[in-house]
Amino acid sequence: MSELFKPGLDMLQPGADWRAAAPANVDVLFTCREGGVSSGPWGDENGVMGLNVGPHTGDFAACVKMNRQIVSQLVPSDPKWLKQVHGTRVVAAETVEGEPEADAAVSMTPGVVAVVMVADCLPVMIADAEGRAVCAVHAGWRGLADGVVQMGVKAVRDAVGDDDARIVVWLGPRIGPEAFEVGEDVREAMKANLPNADAAFREENGKLYADLGMLAREALGQMRVTDADIFDCGLSTHADKKRFWSFRRDGEKAGRHAAMIWLKPEAAETAQA
């Protein structure tokens, strides 16, 4: 993949700890702010060369289209884009046409790229430990409270026909707990389905802050995913303006990043040889 990188293109992939635990035929890629053709608020920190993939942000449609074409060159096939609605619906990426309303996509087909867009929400990249299926999940606070993470894990296990399949997970960049101020309604919504959600909230100077990573860990724990199989990049979109857009920091014109996961097609070809 390295030969596809171009000057100014900034991307993230999970570290060595993930690679040691995840199946060899699973790949994950997260696009950062730099490396596209958008400008102004959708550009990089200097207002140029932004890789915004969100068509609903006010950016020029032609720029978003070109940015998505750039992203497509980095992965085996065109990502299966979704119209995200902060819900819990999971779709089969292989069947996606257009942009269906959903917040997660599961794939069992090598080369089919599941993708979600994020600015401050948490991307949860899920893989069956045997490399049979993967799922990309968009987890904002509403989706987390309603069970989208659990639905993503269930979708992977259903796809492989194994309710006890071991799952490995990568948690990507999202708004950090130091900046994610919420109302009491968010805490109450979380506690409805996550009994230990209180641990993910802190109060400071009369304000309430939430930790999306901790909430996702509890949701994953409900699905018997162990802490040892959860790998967290720990990066905050709000804290790093150079690399990331942040809806809380940048407002309605915040760009969107692509968080992608897929089964490598070359691995399937090798297995069939």
Disulfide bonds with the S-S distance in Angstrom:
none
